[in-house]
Amino acid sequence: MLIALLAFFSIFMAYGLYYVLSHQNLLLERIFAQTIFNTLQLARLIGPLNPYDPLVFPDPITDTNSASQISEAQALATQRIDYARSIIDFSYAGPKVELEDRLRLRALANARLVAAFGINTSLTSSSVSVHKKFRKLASASINKSRADWQKLYGVAMDFLQHEMAWYGRTGVCLAECVRCLCFVVVLVSQFGADDKKLDKNLVKRITDEINAQWLKSKEYGGVVKTSESLNHDLGILFSNLNTPVAEENGTGKNTSIDLSEALGLIMPQYETLWRVVLLTYVTAYYRQFDRPSLKKRVKDVPSCLGNAATEKEALKLAMEGLRLYPSNNSIYRAATSGSEPPKSANVQACHRDFVIWGRDALEFRPERFDSLTPLQEKAYFPFSLGSHRCPAFGGFGNRMVTMLVVSMGRTLSPETGQLKFGHALLDNYIEISLPTGRDEMEEWSWDRIRV
C-alpha cells in the first residue's frame, strides 16, 4: 500500500513539474517517462518477477541480502541474458535454423530500412547470394590488417580543427560535427577518399538526410520512401570519388561497386558509429571526475592502435562506451508465426543490468574490463553474436571508436571549452544519465573558453 501511495505521489509531482515548466518539454518528458519507468519497476517488485522483462531491474543485491537471495537474483539475470541471446542468435526459432531462414527473420524486421534507403544488403535481404556478396565486400572494405590509424587520426584532427574554424565564435554543434567527422573518416578508411577534396556542405547534406531518413524508418505506421535528394547527393559524392574497394583475396584485384552497394556499406559503419562516438566522448571527458586516469589510459593513441601488446588499455575506453551506448539499443527479429509481434532483444538493458554489472552499472568505468565475471562476459555483445556478428568485431570497431573519441577529447577538450546541453538539468547535474536517441542530441554544443 505504501509503495502504491509513493508511486502515485511521484507521478503527481512529475506531472506538476511538466505542467509548470512546460517550456522544457523534451527534458521533462524524459523525467515523466523515467518516473513511469520507476513505478513499473516497483510494481514488478511487488509481484512475481518476469525473467524475460526487457527493462533494467533495480539492484536487489545489498549487504543485507542472503546468499539465497543473491543466487535467485543472479539466476533471474541469467534468464534475461539467455532470452536476449536467443533472439540475437536466432535460437528462439528452433535448435537449428538454416541461413536462409535466419536472413528472412532479420530482413522482415528491417523492411523499413529498405523503404527508407533502397539498400539491398545482408541486413535487409533474405537472399543467400546477396548476404555472401555483402559480407565479402564488408570484410574487404574494413581491411582490418592494413588500417593506418596514424593517418586516420590525422584526418580526424584536421577535420576537427577545420570545424572549429568553420563555426568561428559560435558553439560547435556536436551532433552535426560528429556525424560529418564519422562520415569523412569512413570514406577515407573504407573508400580511399581524399579528405582534402571532400565538400563539407555536401557531406553535411548527406549526413543530415541519412539521419532524417533513419528516424523516419523508425516511425512505425507512417509512410517512408527513399529520398531523392539523398540519392542525388550520393551520386555526386561517389562520381567524384570514383574509387574501388580492394578485395582481400590475395590477387590484388579491385572490384567497383555501384551506388546502392556503397550506401549499403556506409550505413552499418557510419550510422552505427556516430552516436556511440558522441556519447562516449561526452561521458568520458565531461561526465566523470577521473580525467587524469583517462589521459593516462589513452596517452599512446593513435600509435598504440593495432598493436595487441600496447593497445589493450586504450581500447577499454571504447569497450565501456559500447557497453553504456551500444550501436543498436535493441536488435529485432521477426516472429516465426505471422500472428505474433516481432521479437526484441534489449542490448542496452543487458549492458546496464545492475544485478550483472553492479551498483555502478550506469557509471563510466573502463577499468571494469580489467576482469569481467563469466556472467558479464555473457551479457556483453555490442557487435551481435554468432555467424551474423558485425565484421568490425575483432578489434577494428573498438579501435575506430577509441581513435575518434580521443581525437575529439583532445581537440574539443574541457581545458579549452565547455559543453552545453541546452537543458538546465543536464547542464547542472552530472549524475543524470544522457539521453541516447538520435534526435535528442541536436542542441548539444561545445563553446570555446574565451579569455
C-alpha positions in Angstrom: 0.0 0.0 0.0 2.8 2.4 0.9 4.6 1.7 -2.3 1.5 2.4 -4.3 0.9 5.7 -2.5 4.6 6.7 -3.1 4.2 5.8 -6.8 1.1 7.9 -7.1 2.7 10.8 -5.4 5.8 10.6 -7.7 3.6 10.6 -10.8 1.6 13.6 -9.5 4.8 15.6 -8.7 6.3 14.8 -12.1 3.1 15.9 -13.9 3.1 19.1 -11.9 6.7 19.8 -12.9 5.8 19.1 -16.5 2.8 21.5 -16.4 4.6 24.4 -14.7 7.8 24.2 -16.7 6.4 23.2 -20.0 9.0 25.3 -21.9 11.4 22.5 -21.1 9.3 19.9 -22.9 11.8 17.4 -24.1 13.7 17.0 -20.8 10.6 17.0 -18.6 9.0 14.4 -20.9 12.1 12.2 -20.1 11.7 12.9 -16.4 8.0 11.9 -16.5 8.8 8.8 -18.6 11.5 7.9 -16.1 9.0 8.2 -13.2 6.6 5.9 -15.0 9.5 3.5 -15.6 10.5 3.5 -11.9 6.8 3.0 -10.9 6.6 -0.1 -13.2 9.8 -1.4 -11.6 8.2 -1.0 -8.1 5.1 -2.8 -9.4 7.2 -5.7 -10.7 9.0 -6.0 -7.3 5.6 -6.4 -5.6 4.5 -9.3 -7.7 6.4 -12.2 -9.2 9.3 -11.2 -11.5 9.1 -11.9 -15.2 12.6 -13.1 -16.2 12.0 -12.1 -19.8 11.1 -8.4 -19.0 13.4 -6.2 -21.1 13.5 -3.4 -18.6 16.6 -2.9 -16.4 15.8 -4.2 -13.0 16.8 -2.3 -9.9 19.7 -3.8 -8.0 18.2 -6.2 -5.4 21.6 -7.2 -4.1 22.7 -5.3 -0.9 24.9 -6.1 2.0 21.8 -7.4 3.9 20.8 -9.9 1.2 21.2 -13.6 2.0 23.1 -16.0 -0.2 19.9 -17.5 -1.4 18.5 -14.1 -2.4 21.7 -13.2 -4.3 21.6 -16.6 -6.0 18.0 -16.1 -7.1 18.7 -12.6 -8.4 21.6 -13.9 -10.5 19.6 -16.8 -11.8 16.9 -14.4 -13.0 19.5 -12.2 -14.6 20.9 -15.2 -16.4 17.5 -16.0 -17.7 17.1 -12.4 -19.1 20.5 -12.7 -20.8 19.7 -16.1 -22.2 16.5 -14.8 -23.6 18.2 -11.8 -25.3 20.9 -14.0 -26.7 18.3 -16.5 -28.1 16.8 -13.7 -30.2 20.1 -12.4 -31.4 21.5 -15.8 -32.4 18.1 -16.9 -33.8 17.9 -20.0 -31.5 14.4 -18.7 -30.4 13.3 -20.0 -33.8 14.5 -23.6 -33.3 17.6 -25.7 -32.4 18.9 -25.4 -36.0 17.8 -22.5 -38.2 19.1 -22.6 -41.7 20.9 -19.5 -43.1 18.0 -18.6 -45.5 15.5 -18.6 -42.6 17.8 -16.5 -40.4 18.2 -14.0 -43.2 14.4 -13.9 -43.7 13.7 -13.3 -40.0 16.2 -10.5 -39.9 15.1 -9.0 -43.3 11.4 -8.8 -42.2 12.3 -6.9 -39.1 14.4 -4.4 -41.1 12.0 -4.0 -44.0 11.5 -0.2 -43.4 15.3 0.4 -43.9 14.8 -0.9 -47.5 11.9 1.6 -48.0 14.0 4.5 -46.5 17.3 3.8 -48.2 16.7 1.4 -51.0 19.6 -0.8 -49.9 19.8 -4.5 -50.6 22.3 -6.0 -48.1 22.8 -8.8 -45.7 20.7 -6.8 -43.1 17.7 -6.3 -45.4 17.7 -9.3 -47.8 16.7 -12.9 -47.4 18.9 -13.9 -50.4 21.9 -16.0 -49.5 23.8 -14.8 -52.6 23.2 -11.1 -51.6 24.3 -11.9 -48.0 27.5 -13.6 -49.1 28.4 -10.8 -51.5 27.7 -8.1 -48.9 29.8 -9.9 -46.3 32.7 -10.2 -48.7 32.5 -6.5 -49.6 32.2 -5.5 -46.0 35.1 -7.6 -44.9 37.2 -6.3 -47.8 36.3 -2.6 -47.1 37.1 -2.9 -43.4 40.5 -4.2 -44.3 41.5 -4.7 -40.7 45.0 -5.8 -41.2 46.1 -2.7 -43.1 44.2 0.1 -41.3 46.5 3.2 -41.0 45.4 4.5 -37.6 48.0 7.3 -37.6 46.7 8.5 -40.9 43.0 8.3 -39.8 43.9 10.1 -36.6 45.4 12.9 -38.6 42.3 13.1 -40.8 40.1 13.3 -37.7 42.3 16.0 -36.1 42.4 18.1 -39.3 38.7 17.8 -39.7 38.0 19.0 -36.1 40.4 21.9 -36.4 38.6 23.0 -39.6 35.3 22.6 -37.7 36.4 25.0 -35.0 37.3 27.5 -37.7 34.0 26.8 -39.6 31.9 27.6 -36.5 34.1 30.6 -35.5 32.7 32.3 -32.5 29.5 30.3 -32.4 29.4 27.0 -30.5 30.3 23.8 -32.4 27.1 21.8 -32.9 28.3 18.4 -31.7 25.7 16.1 -33.3 26.3 17.7 -36.7 30.1 17.7 -36.2 30.4 14.1 -35.1 28.1 12.9 -37.9 30.3 14.6 -40.5 33.5 13.5 -38.8 32.5 9.8 -38.8 31.3 10.0 -42.4 34.5 11.5 -43.6 36.7 9.0 -41.7 34.6 6.1 -43.1 35.0 7.5 -46.6 38.8 7.8 -46.2 39.1 4.4 -44.4 36.8 2.3 -46.5 36.8 4.0 -49.9 40.2 5.6 -50.1 38.7 9.2 -50.3 40.9 12.2 -50.1 39.6 14.2 -47.2 41.1 17.4 -48.5 38.9 17.2 -51.6 35.6 16.4 -49.8 32.9 19.2 -50.0 31.9 20.0 -46.4 28.4 21.2 -47.5 27.8 18.0 -49.5 28.9 15.9 -46.5 26.6 17.8 -44.2 23.6 17.5 -46.5 24.2 13.7 -46.9 24.6 13.1 -43.2 21.6 15.2 -42.2 19.4 13.4 -44.8 20.6 9.9 -43.7 19.8 10.8 -40.1 16.3 12.1 -41.1 15.6 9.0 -43.2 16.7 6.8 -40.3 14.3 8.5 -37.9 11.5 8.2 -40.4 12.2 4.5 -40.8 11.6 4.1 -37.0 8.2 5.8 -37.1 6.1 2.8 -37.4 2.8 3.4 -39.1 4.0 6.3 -41.2 4.8 6.1 -44.9 8.5 6.1 -45.6 10.2 6.2 -49.0 13.6 6.8 -50.4 15.0 10.3 -50.5 15.6 11.8 -54.0 17.9 14.5 -52.6 20.0 11.9 -50.7 20.4 9.7 -53.8 21.3 12.8 -55.8 23.9 14.0 -53.4 25.4 10.4 -53.0 25.6 10.3 -56.8 27.7 13.5 -56.8 29.9 12.2 -54.0 30.8 8.9 -55.5 31.2 10.2 -59.0 33.8 12.5 -57.6 35.4 9.7 -55.6 35.4 7.1 -58.3 37.2 4.7 -56.0 37.0 0.9 -56.0 37.0 -1.4 -52.9 40.0 -3.7 -52.6 39.2 -7.4 -52.3 41.3 -9.3 -49.7 41.6 -12.4 -51.9 45.3 -12.4 -52.4 45.1 -11.4 -56.0 45.5 -7.7 -55.6 42.4 -7.1 -57.7 39.8 -4.4 -57.1 36.1 -4.5 -57.6 34.0 -1.5 -58.3 30.7 -1.1 -56.5 27.5 0.7 -57.5 25.8 3.5 -55.6 23.4 1.2 -53.7 26.2 -1.1 -52.6 28.2 1.9 -51.5 25.3 3.2 -49.3 24.8 -0.4 -48.0 28.4 -0.5 -46.9 28.3 3.1 -45.4 25.1 2.6 -43.4 26.2 -0.2 -41.0 29.6 1.6 -40.4 28.7 5.3 -40.3 25.2 5.2 -38.9 26.0 2.8 -36.0 29.2 4.7 -35.3 28.5 8.4 -34.8 26.1 8.1 -31.9 28.5 5.8 -29.9 31.4 8.3 -30.6 29.4 11.3 -29.4 28.0 9.8 -26.3 31.3 8.2 -25.3 33.2 11.5 -25.8 30.7 13.5 -23.8 30.7 10.9 -21.0 34.4 10.2 -20.8 35.5 13.8 -21.0 32.6 15.7 -19.3 30.6 13.4 -17.1 33.3 11.8 -14.9 35.8 13.3 -12.5 38.7 11.0 -13.0 40.1 12.6 -16.2 43.8 12.2 -15.2 43.4 8.4 -15.4 41.6 8.8 -18.8 44.5 10.8 -20.2 46.9 8.2 -18.9 44.9 5.4 -20.5 44.9 7.0 -24.0 48.2 8.7 -23.9 49.6 6.4 -26.7 46.7 6.8 -29.1 47.0 6.5 -32.0 50.5 4.9 -32.2 49.4 2.0 -30.0 46.4 1.0 -32.1 46.8 -2.2 -34.0 49.5 -3.4 -31.6 48.0 -6.0 -29.3 50.7 -5.5 -26.7 50.2 -1.8 -26.3 46.5 -1.0 -27.2 44.8 -3.0 -24.5 44.2 -0.2 -22.0 43.2 2.3 -24.6 40.6 0.0 -26.2 38.8 -0.3 -22.8 37.6 3.3 -23.5 35.6 2.0 -26.5 34.6 -1.2 -24.7 33.0 0.7 -21.9 31.4 3.2 -24.3 29.9 0.4 -26.3 28.6 -1.1 -23.0 26.7 2.0 -22.0 25.8 3.1 -25.5 25.6 0.0 -27.8 25.4 0.9 -31.5 21.9 -0.8 -31.5 20.0 -0.3 -28.3 17.8 -3.2 -29.4 18.0 -6.0 -32.0 14.9 -7.1 -33.7 13.8 -10.3 -35.4 10.5 -11.3 -37.0 8.4 -13.9 -35.2 8.2 -17.4 -36.5 4.4 -17.1 -36.7 2.8 -14.3 -38.6 0.3 -13.7 -35.8 3.0 -12.9 -33.2 4.7 -9.5 -32.7 8.4 -9.1 -33.6 11.0 -10.3 -31.2 13.2 -7.8 -29.5 16.5 -8.2 -27.6 17.2 -5.2 -25.4 21.0 -4.9 -25.7 21.2 -1.8 -23.6 19.3 -3.4 -20.8 21.7 -6.3 -20.7 24.7 -4.0 -20.7 23.2 -2.0 -17.8 21.7 -4.7 -15.6 22.5 -3.8 -12.0 22.5 -7.5 -11.0 25.1 -8.3 -13.5 27.3 -5.1 -13.6 26.9 -4.0 -10.0 25.7 -0.8 -8.4 27.9 1.3 -10.6 26.3 -0.1 -13.8 25.4 3.3 -15.1 28.8 4.8 -14.4 31.6 5.1 -17.0 34.4 2.9 -15.7 36.7 1.4 -18.4 38.7 -0.4 -15.7 35.8 -2.8 -15.2 37.1 -4.6 -18.3 40.3 -5.4 -16.3 38.4 -8.5 -15.2 34.9 -9.5 -16.2 32.9 -12.2 -14.4 31.6 -15.0 -16.6 28.1 -13.6 -16.4 29.3 -10.1 -17.5 31.1 -11.7 -20.5 27.9 -13.4 -21.4 25.9 -10.2 -21.1 28.2 -8.1 -23.3 27.5 -8.3 -27.0 28.0 -4.9 -28.7 28.7 -6.5 -32.1 25.9 -9.0 -32.0 26.5 -12.8 -31.8 27.4 -15.9 -33.8 27.9 -16.1 -37.5 26.0 -12.8 -38.1 28.3 -10.8 -35.9 29.4 -7.4 -37.2 32.5 -7.6 -39.4 34.0 -4.8 -37.2 34.2 -7.3 -34.4 37.8 -8.4 -33.6 39.4 -5.0 -32.9 38.5 -2.7 -35.8 35.4 -1.3 -34.2 37.0 -0.7 -30.8 40.0 0.9 -32.5 37.8 3.2 -34.6 35.7 4.3 -31.6 38.8 4.9 -29.5 40.6 6.9 -32.2 37.6 9.1 -32.9 36.7 9.7 -29.2 40.3 10.6 -28.3 40.7 13.0 -31.3 37.6 14.8 -30.1 38.7 14.8 -26.5 42.0 16.4 -27.4 40.5 19.0 -29.8 37.2 19.9 -28.2 38.7 19.5 -24.7 37.4 20.5 -21.3 40.6 22.6 -20.8 39.8 24.8 -23.8 36.0 24.8 -24.0 32.8 23.9 -22.2 29.9 21.6 -23.2 26.4 22.9 -23.2 23.3 20.6 -23.5 20.6 23.3 -23.8 18.8 21.7 -20.9 19.1 23.0 -17.3 19.2 19.7 -15.5 21.8 18.1 -17.9 23.9 21.3 -17.8 23.9 21.4 -14.0 23.7 17.8 -12.8 26.5 15.4 -13.9 24.7 12.4 -12.3 21.8 12.5 -14.8 22.0 9.8 -17.5 22.4 11.1 -21.0 19.6 10.7 -23.5 20.6 8.3 -26.3 18.1 8.9 -29.1 19.4 10.1 -32.4 17.1 13.1 -32.3 17.9 14.0 -28.6 21.4 15.5 -29.1 20.8 18.2 -31.6 21.1 21.1 -29.1 24.4 19.9 -27.6 27.3 22.3 -28.3 30.9 22.9 -27.5 31.9 26.5 -26.8 35.5 27.7 -26.7 36.5 29.4 -23.4 37.5 32.9 -24.3 40.0 34.7 -22.1 
